Amino acid sequence: MSKLWQGRTSGAVDAVVEQLNRSIAFDQRLYPYDIQGSIAHARMLGQQGIIPTEEAELIIHELQIILAELDSGKLAIDPEVEDIHTFVELELTRRIGAPGKKLHTGRSRNDQVALDLRLYLRDALHRILQAVDQLQKALYTQASQHQHTVMPGYTHLQPAQPVTFGMHLNAYIAMLERDKGRLQDCLKRLNYSPLGAGALAGSTFPLDRHAVAAALNFDGIIENPLDAVSCRDFALEALAAFAILMTHLSRLSEEIILWSTQEFSFITLADAHTTGSSIMPQKKNPDVAELVRGKAGRVYGSLMTLLTVMKALPLAYNKDMQEDKEALFDAMDTVELCLRALASLIDGLTAKPERMAAATRQGFLNATDLADYLTHKGMPFRDAYALVGRLVAHCLAKGCTLEELPLAEYQQFSELFDNDLYDAISLEACIQARTGKK
Ligand code: ARG
């Protein structure tokens, strides 16, 4: 099989080495970026007089045809070729002959692959940002319908204080907003061009690195050529942001799973988002949410893969770095799919306000409000806290709620109690009295 690199060596490479070395199975998705980069490079070579302008034009024209043919499926990628860079260059040369061999002037696959990966990730991050928006919109639609839908708020998964379903969903919108901030931050740092760094030490040709960077919509160039070819922190940063994002999606998924249990019954999932069992006919399982929860682990794995690949690698390029792609692509695909599936799930779910209200009436969620009531009447909070603790125990023994306990009994605990206590501990009052509600 043809290679771009048989300089000093000769003869056939061991088949198992070919197999190990080959990255075309996964790096073929870089073809649009590889060709885009090659077009910008060829144009600059022509402009700088490094190759004749007519030959640069010929290269560009043919690369555009190759791109269109790959897009349409007319041209198939040869799975036996080493990598996507090799495939494009060989195909170009097969078609236009000698001028095709000039494309790689002043370039190495080391700066080429670093460029391709940045271009790919720039597009991919925009797609992820758009998918996060879509999930936020789905959450927002539900949240605005349930601004006043009271539900129990939990700490330690034990009933704590009343909140609203809207407020709960808004918390996820806020987390996702920070996720977007992290992704946008990553986009800013990755938007610099490595092209022109060559293999590791720059080029002896009068390349115009800035012209190439501008043509590819970068904000500038990576000055140090060793850094340009060695750096993968932009990919690590994206993976770290993905990992945090997946943590948020896994928490939301876990709550959806919990809320849709028979025991909670706070929500019903649309049939389209659930699956059944092959043996138990009554089952309606929340597989979408379970898979998103599970796939968080997979994305963490991709982050660990790349951290471990990059750890202690000496400068500059090492073939270890070929391992960056599968981790990055897999994480990218997984995150996008999870975001889109979850957006659809949220769109389709139905909240059950009456079940949430019923659960809120149990569990003494207004106990803090009752302590606050006494505190407003002059009792030190710590004493009020202790007194309400005794009242809760009293109610538990009687089998009633705080709202149901008669005033006469309240007054045996403290003379500060009056009829207005019932308003103070109504669920609506508990929600409204709190600042920061939403
Ligand atoms: N397929 C390679 C990769 O993904 C391209 C760069 C090859 N460079 C080299 N010096 N062998 O990293």
Residues whose N, C-alpha, C, O or C-beta is under 5 A from the ligand:
A	BS01	LIG	S23 D83 R109 N110 V113 M321 Q322
